Amino acid sequence: MDLGLAGRRALVTGGTRGIGRAIVAGLLAEGASVAFCARDADAVAGTERELGGDGGTVVGTALDVADHEALSAWVTASAERLGGVDVVVANVSALAIPPTRENWELSYRVDMMGTVGVVEAAMPFLEQSDAASIVTISSVSGREIDFAAGPYGTFKAAIVHYTQGLAYQLAGKSIRANTVSPGNTYFDGGVWQSMESGDPEFFGEALALNPTGRMARPEEIANAVVFLASSRASFITGTNLVADGALTRGVQL
């Protein structure tokens, strides 16, 4: 299926690892040009080199999304480099689980305001697009009470609320806004791989919660994001797409 993303211009935060990297790769595979950011300069350079090998336009920048001025400057520079912005994917998380004051503040700056900041900075460019789409990345931890019910889960829930508000507010401008909420996702260098070796008992308990018997692969989550970003999802806005392999059991009304 042609998703209609060829020639579109996309911004992705947190694009060097796991779900974020898979989103960048997925958008490139559909013919979009992609600018991405992440904190680690070496990882940014490596990702740009590896994903740009097939000839697609991919531009990486090292920055911390908690730095509002740097984030805004990156959006503007990326829009100039790509010739505009059609798609914004807000993917970064501090993964701050324990409910310390430091983690509450960190989650607010990174998860919440990193999302708000990239959307606000991109808005003038999205308003000029004829197929504008915003996709935010939440989590099943924003939908139910689990081990991450503190800062992480709270701000993931707030991101869903924020995004659904955007969908309503921006519908008249033909700018769509949706959320993808992944379940546990396993990838090299990720938190679950670390748990598998560092706390195998907890890892086993988490794995047993999913009736599929496994965790998601990053590309499975990225597929949902890329679809929602595309014109094939032209009448989908304000939704929270849960991609969790039936991990959560609550009814989403």
Backbone hydrogen bonds in HBPLUS format (Angstrom, degrees):
<---DONOR---> <-ACCEPTOR-->    atom                        ^
c    i                          cat <-CA-CA->   ^        H-A-AA   ^      H-
h    n   atom  resd res      DA  || num        DHA   H-A  angle D-A-AA Bond
n    s   type  num  typ     dist DA aas  dist angle  dist       angle   num
A0008-ARG N   A0005-LEU O   2.98 MM   3  5.31 164.6  2.00 131.5 133.4     1
A0007-GLY N   A0031-GLY O   2.99 MM  24  6.05 164.8  2.02 133.0 128.0     2
A0033-SER N   A0008-ARG O   2.83 MM  25  6.20 164.3  1.85 169.3 171.3     3
A0086-ASP N   A0009-ARG O   2.76 MM  77  5.21 169.6  1.77 145.5 148.3     4
A0087-VAL N   A0009-ARG O   3.03 MM  78  6.29 155.3  2.09 153.5 154.9     5
A0010-ALA N   A0033-SER O   2.83 MM  23  6.14 162.7  1.86 162.0 168.1     6
A0035-ALA N   A0010-ALA O   2.90 MM  25  6.31 160.1  1.93 159.9 165.7     7
A0011-LEU N   A0087-VAL O   2.87 MM  76  6.22 151.1  1.96 145.5 153.7     8
A0089-VAL N   A0011-LEU O   2.82 MM  78  6.08 156.5  1.87 155.9 164.0     9
A0012-VAL N   A0035-ALA O   2.94 MM  23  6.38 150.4  2.03 152.6 159.9    10
A0037-CYS N   A0012-VAL O   3.11 MM  25  6.70 140.3  2.28 154.1 162.5    11
A0013-THR N   A0089-VAL O   3.12 MM  76  6.54 160.3  2.16 169.5 175.4    12
A0014-GLY N   A0037-CYS O   2.79 MM  23  5.63 122.4  2.12 131.8 149.3    13
A0015-GLY N   A0037-CYS O   3.04 MM  22  5.85 157.0  2.09 144.2 150.7    14
A0021-ARG N   A0017-ARG O   3.17 MM   4  4.90 166.8  2.19 111.3 114.4    15
A0022-ALA N   A0018-GLY O   3.06 MM   4  6.29 160.3  2.10 151.7 157.9    16
A0023-ILE N   A0019-ILE O   2.87 MM   4  6.13 143.8  2.00 148.9 159.2    17
A0024-VAL N   A0020-GLY O   3.04 MM   4  6.38 161.7  2.08 151.8 155.6    18
A0025-ALA N   A0021-ARG O   2.95 MM   4  6.22 165.9  1.97 152.6 156.3    19
A0026-GLY N   A0022-ALA O   2.85 MM   4  5.95 153.0  1.92 141.1 149.0    20
A0027-LEU N   A0023-ILE O   2.92 MM   4  6.13 161.3  1.96 156.4 160.1    21
A0028-LEU N   A0024-VAL O   3.01 MM   4  6.20 162.2  2.04 151.5 156.8    22
A0029-ALA N   A0025-ALA O   2.93 MM   4  6.10 153.7  2.00 145.6 152.9    23
A0030-GLU N   A0027-LEU O   3.11 MM   3  5.19 134.6  2.33  97.1 109.5    24
A0032-ALA N   A0027-LEU O   3.06 MM   5  5.45 158.3  2.11 152.7 145.8    25
A0031-GLY N   A0028-LEU O   2.92 MM   3  5.12 160.8  1.96 109.7 114.9    26
A0034-VAL N   A0057-THR O   2.93 MM  23  6.31 162.9  1.96 156.8 158.1    27
A0059-VAL N   A0034-VAL O   2.88 MM  25  6.40 152.3  1.96 150.0 159.1    28
A0036-PHE N   A0059-VAL O   2.88 MM  23  6.30 155.6  1.94 152.2 159.7    29
A0061-THR N   A0036-PHE O   2.99 MM  25  6.41 136.6  2.18 143.2 156.5    30
A0038-ALA N   A0061-THR O   3.21 MM  23  6.72 142.2  2.37 152.8 161.0    31
A0063-LEU N   A0038-ALA O   2.82 MM  25  5.69 150.7  1.91 129.4 138.5    32
A0044-VAL N   A0040-ASP O   2.93 MM   4  6.17 151.7  2.01 150.6 159.4    33
A0045-ALA N   A0041-ALA O   2.98 MM   4  6.19 165.7  2.00 149.1 152.2    34
A0046-GLY N   A0042-ASP O   2.94 MM   4  6.13 160.2  1.98 147.6 153.4    35
A0047-THR N   A0043-ALA O   2.93 MM   4  6.00 159.7  1.97 145.4 150.8    36
A0048-GLU N   A0044-VAL O   2.93 MM   4  6.10 165.1  1.96 154.0 158.2    37
A0049-ARG N   A0045-ALA O   3.01 MM   4  6.15 158.3  2.06 144.7 150.7    38
A0050-GLU N   A0046-GLY O   2.91 MM   4  6.07 163.8  1.94 149.4 154.0    39
A0051-LEU N   A0047-THR O   2.86 MM   4  5.84 171.3  1.87 154.8 157.8    40
A0052-GLY N   A0048-GLU O   3.01 MM   4  5.65 136.2  2.20 132.9 143.3    41
A0055-GLY N   A0052-GLY O   3.19 MM   3  5.65 163.1  2.22 116.5 118.8    42
A0067-ASP N   A0064-ASP O   2.90 MM   3  5.60 165.0  1.92 122.8 127.9    43
A0071-LEU N   A0067-ASP O   2.91 MM   4  6.12 159.7  1.95 159.3 166.1    44
A0072-SER N   A0068-HIS O   2.96 MM   4  6.13 162.9  1.99 150.8 154.9    45
A0073-ALA N   A0069-GLU O   2.97 MM   4  6.12 159.0  2.01 146.3 152.5    46
A0074-TRP N   A0070-ALA O   2.92 MM   4  6.09 151.7  2.00 144.1 151.8    47
A0075-VAL N   A0071-LEU O   3.06 MM   4  6.36 158.4  2.11 149.4 154.4    48
A0076-THR N   A0072-SER O   3.09 MM   4  6.37 167.1  2.10 152.1 154.9    49
A0077-ALA N   A0073-ALA O   2.91 MM   4  6.07 167.5  1.93 151.8 155.6    50
A0078-SER N   A0074-TRP O   2.81 MM   4  5.87 156.1  1.87 149.6 156.6    51
A0079-ALA N   A0075-VAL O   2.91 MM   4  6.08 156.2  1.97 149.2 155.4    52
A0080-GLU N   A0076-THR O   3.06 MM   4  6.31 153.5  2.13 146.4 153.4    53
A0081-ARG N   A0077-ALA O   2.94 MM   4  6.15 152.9  2.01 142.6 150.6    54
A0082-LEU N   A0078-SER O   2.84 MM   4  6.00 159.7  1.88 153.6 158.2    55
A0083-GLY N   A0079-ALA O   2.84 MM   4  5.58 128.0  2.12 135.0 147.3    56
A0084-GLY N   A0079-ALA O   2.77 MM   5  4.49 132.3  1.99 133.4 140.9    57
A0133-SER N   A0086-ASP O   2.86 MM  47  6.33 148.0  1.96 158.4 168.4    58
A0088-VAL N   A0133-SER O   2.96 MM  45  6.45 152.0  2.04 155.1 163.9    59
A0135-VAL N   A0088-VAL O   2.84 MM  47  6.25 162.1  1.87 165.6 170.2    60
A0090-ALA N   A0135-VAL O   2.97 MM  45  6.44 147.9  2.07 149.8 159.9    61
A0137-ILE N   A0090-ALA O   2.98 MM  47  6.17 144.1  2.11 176.6 167.8    62
A0100-THR N   A0098-PRO O   2.85 MM   2  5.77 140.7  2.01 103.0  93.3    63
A0104-TRP N   A0100-THR O   2.99 MM   4  6.33 151.7  2.07 151.8 159.9    64
A0105-GLU N   A0101-ARG O   3.04 MM   4  6.30 164.0  2.07 152.2 155.7    65
A0106-LEU N   A0102-GLU O   2.86 MM   4  6.04 155.3  1.92 146.1 154.0    66
A0107-SER N   A0103-ASN O   2.88 MM   4  5.87 163.8  1.91 144.5 149.0    67
A0108-TYR N   A0104-TRP O   3.08 MM   4  6.24 151.3  2.16 140.6 148.4    68
A0109-ARG N   A0105-GLU O   3.03 MM   4  6.27 162.3  2.06 148.1 152.2    69
A0110-VAL N   A0106-LEU O   2.89 MM   4  6.01 167.2  1.91 157.5 161.0    70
A0111-ASP N   A0107-SER O   2.90 MM   4  5.14 122.2  2.24 121.8 137.7    71
A0112-MET N   A0107-SER O   3.20 MM   5  6.69 158.1  2.25 155.6 162.3    72
A0113-MET N   A0108-TYR O   2.86 MM   5  6.11 169.9  1.87 165.2 168.4    73
A0114-GLY N   A0110-VAL O   3.08 MM   4  4.78 126.6  2.38 107.7 120.7    74
A0115-THR N   A0112-MET O   3.16 MM   3  5.34 125.4  2.47  98.1 111.0    75
A0116-VAL N   A0112-MET O   2.97 MM   4  6.32 168.5  1.99 153.0 155.7    76
A0117-GLY N   A0113-MET O   2.73 MM   4  5.53 156.3  1.78 135.5 143.6    77
A0118-VAL N   A0114-GLY O   3.29 MM   4  6.26 160.7  2.33 133.6 137.6    78
A0119-VAL N   A0115-THR O   3.19 MM   4  6.35 162.7  2.22 152.0 157.0    79
A0120-GLU N   A0116-VAL O   2.90 MM   4  6.04 169.7  1.91 157.0 160.2    80
A0121-ALA N   A0117-GLY O   3.01 MM   4  6.08 162.1  2.05 145.7 151.0    81
A0122-ALA N   A0118-VAL O   3.07 MM   4  6.06 145.7  2.19 136.8 145.6    82
A0123-MET N   A0119-VAL O   3.01 MM   4  6.01 124.3  2.33 144.2 158.0    83
A0123-MET N   A0120-GLU O   3.33 MM   3  5.21 144.1  2.47  95.0 104.8    84
A0125-PHE N   A0122-ALA O   2.95 MM   3  5.48 129.9  2.21 116.1 129.3    85
A0126-LEU N   A0122-ALA O   2.92 MM   4  6.13 157.5  1.97 155.4 162.4    86
A0127-GLU N   A0123-MET O   2.97 MM   4  6.07 154.2  2.04 154.4 159.6    87
A0128-GLN N   A0125-PHE O   3.09 MM   3  5.30 147.9  2.20 102.0 111.6    88
A0129-SER N   A0126-LEU O   3.03 MM   3  5.16 157.3  2.09 106.3 113.6    89
A0176-ARG N   A0132-ALA O   3.15 MM  44  6.35 167.3  2.17 141.3 137.4    90
A0134-ILE N   A0176-ARG O   2.80 MM  42  6.05 146.1  1.91 138.4 149.8    91
A0178-ASN N   A0134-ILE O   2.93 MM  44  6.32 158.5  1.98 154.1 158.7    92
A0136-THR N   A0178-ASN O   2.92 MM  42  6.43 157.4  1.98 152.2 158.2    93
A0180-VAL N   A0136-THR O   2.96 MM  44  6.42 155.3  2.02 164.8 172.9    94
A0138-SER N   A0180-VAL O   2.91 MM  42  6.03 160.5  1.95 145.1 151.4    95
A0142-GLY N   A0139-SER O   2.96 MM   3  5.43 161.4  2.00 110.9 117.0    96
A0140-VAL N   A0182-PRO O   3.06 MM  42  5.99 146.5  2.17 155.5 146.9    97
A0143-ARG N   A0140-VAL O   2.97 MM   3  5.08 157.2  2.02 105.1 112.4    98
A0144-GLU N   A0140-VAL O   3.19 MM   4  6.52 140.6  2.36 152.8 162.1    99
A0149-ALA N   A0146-ASP O   3.19 MM   3  5.40 132.5  2.43 128.5 123.0   100
A0153-GLY N   A0148-ALA O   2.81 MM   5  5.46 136.2  2.01 163.7 177.6   101
A0154-THR N   A0150-GLY O   3.02 MM   4  6.00 163.7  2.04 159.5 164.9   102
A0155-PHE N   A0151-PRO O   3.09 MM   4  6.15 169.8  2.10 152.9 154.9   103
A0156-LYS N   A0152-TYR O   3.00 MM   4  6.15 146.1  2.12 147.2 157.6   104
A0157-ALA N   A0153-GLY O   3.01 MM   4  6.20 151.0  2.10 145.0 151.7   105
A0158-ALA N   A0154-THR O   3.06 MM   4  6.36 150.8  2.15 139.2 147.8   106
A0159-ILE N   A0155-PHE O   2.97 MM   4  6.15 142.9  2.11 138.8 147.4   107
A0160-VAL N   A0156-LYS O   3.38 MM   4  6.71 149.5  2.48 140.0 146.1   108
A0161-HIS N   A0157-ALA O   3.20 MM   4  6.58 160.9  2.24 150.8 155.3   109
A0162-TYR N   A0158-ALA O   2.85 MM   4  6.06 164.1  1.88 151.7 156.3   110
A0163-THR N   A0159-ILE O   2.92 MM   4  6.03 160.1  1.96 146.9 152.0   111
A0164-GLN N   A0160-VAL O   2.99 MM   4  6.20 159.5  2.03 151.6 156.7   112
A0165-GLY N   A0161-HIS O   3.01 MM   4  6.22 147.7  2.12 145.7 154.8   113
A0166-LEU N   A0162-TYR O   2.97 MM   4  6.32 150.9  2.06 144.9 153.0   114
A0167-ALA N   A0163-THR O   2.97 MM   4  6.29 155.5  2.03 148.0 154.2   115
A0168-TYR N   A0164-GLN O   3.28 MM   4  6.51 157.8  2.33 142.6 146.6   116
A0169-GLN N   A0165-GLY O   2.95 MM   4  6.15 168.1  1.97 154.7 158.5   117
A0170-LEU N   A0166-LEU O   2.79 MM   4  5.74 152.2  1.86 156.9 162.3   118
A0173-LYS N   A0170-LEU O   2.89 MM   3  5.26 147.8  1.99 110.4 120.8   119
A0175-ILE N   A0170-LEU O   3.30 MM   5  5.44 172.9  2.30 141.6 141.0   120
A0174-SER N   A0171-ALA O   2.98 MM   3  5.02 162.2  2.02 109.3 112.9   121
A0238-GLY N   A0177-ALA O   2.75 MM  61  5.74 163.4  1.77 151.4 157.3   122
A0179-THR N   A0239-THR O   2.94 MM  60  6.26 164.7  1.96 160.0 164.5   123
A0241-LEU N   A0179-THR O   2.79 MM  62  6.09 155.9  1.85 162.1 153.8   124
A0181-SER N   A0241-LEU O   2.83 MM  60  6.00 163.8  1.85 141.7 145.9   125
A0243-ALA N   A0181-SER O   3.00 MM  62  6.01 158.8  2.05 132.8 139.3   126
A0183-GLY N   A0243-ALA O   2.95 MM  60  6.09 138.1  2.13 141.1 130.4   127
A0216-ALA N   A0184-ASN O   2.93 MM  32  6.21 159.0  1.97 160.5 154.3   128
A0186-TYR N   A0216-ALA O   2.94 MM  30  6.10 154.0  2.01 164.6 163.6   129
A0190-GLY N   A0187-PHE O   2.95 MM   3  5.30 157.2  2.00 136.8 135.9   130
A0194-SER N   A0190-GLY O   3.12 MM   4  6.40 155.1  2.18 147.6 154.8   131
A0195-MET N   A0191-VAL O   2.90 MM   4  6.18 150.8  1.98 143.2 151.5   132
A0196-GLU N   A0192-TRP O   2.92 MM   4  6.02 148.2  2.02 139.0 147.4   133
A0198-GLY N   A0194-SER O   2.78 MM   4  5.80 158.8  1.82 151.6 159.0   134
A0199-ASP N   A0195-MET O   2.73 MM   4  4.89 157.7  1.78 129.5 136.0   135
A0203-PHE N   A0199-ASP O   3.01 MM   4  6.27 163.2  2.04 156.1 161.6   136
A0204-GLY N   A0200-PRO O   2.88 MM   4  5.98 157.0  1.94 143.6 149.2   137
A0205-GLU N   A0201-GLU O   3.05 MM   4  6.34 151.2  2.14 143.9 151.6   138
A0206-ALA N   A0202-PHE O   2.93 MM   4  6.19 159.6  1.97 153.0 158.1   139
A0207-LEU N   A0203-PHE O   2.90 MM   4  6.11 160.5  1.94 151.9 157.5   140
A0208-ALA N   A0204-GLY O   2.97 MM   4  6.07 151.3  2.05 142.4 149.9   141
A0209-LEU N   A0206-ALA O   3.23 MM   3  5.41 145.9  2.35 101.0 110.4   142
A0210-ASN N   A0207-LEU O   3.22 MM   3  5.86 156.4  2.28 113.9 119.8   143
A0213-GLY N   A0210-ASN O   2.94 MM   3  5.59 159.8  1.98 120.4 126.9   144
A0220-GLU N   A0217-ARG O   2.89 MM   3  5.42 140.0  2.05 116.4 127.9   145
A0221-ILE N   A0218-PRO O   3.13 MM   3  5.39 126.4  2.43 102.7 115.4   146
A0222-ALA N   A0218-PRO O   2.91 MM   4  6.18 162.8  1.94 153.0 158.8   147
A0223-ASN N   A0219-GLU O   2.91 MM   4  5.98 147.9  2.01 139.0 145.8   148
A0224-ALA N   A0221-ILE O   3.09 MM   3  5.42 124.2  2.42 103.9 116.8   149
A0225-VAL N   A0221-ILE O   3.21 MM   4  6.60 156.3  2.27 148.5 155.2   150
A0226-VAL N   A0222-ALA O   2.82 MM   4  6.05 169.9  1.83 164.5 165.8   151
A0227-PHE N   A0223-ASN O   3.07 MM   4  6.17 158.9  2.11 143.0 148.7   152
A0228-LEU N   A0224-ALA O   3.08 MM   4  6.29 169.3  2.10 149.6 152.3   153
A0229-ALA N   A0225-VAL O   2.92 MM   4  6.12 143.6  2.05 147.6 158.6   154
A0230-SER N   A0227-PHE O   2.99 MM   3  5.18 145.7  2.11 105.0 115.5   155
A0233-ALA N   A0230-SER O   3.13 MM   3  5.78 162.4  2.16 113.3 118.7   156
A0234-SER N   A0231-SER O   3.16 MM   3  4.83 134.5  2.37 115.3 110.3   157
A0236-ILE N   A0233-ALA O   2.96 MM   3  5.28 165.7  1.98 122.2 123.1   158
A0247-LEU N   A0244-ASP O   3.10 MM   3  5.39 142.3  2.25 106.5 116.9   159
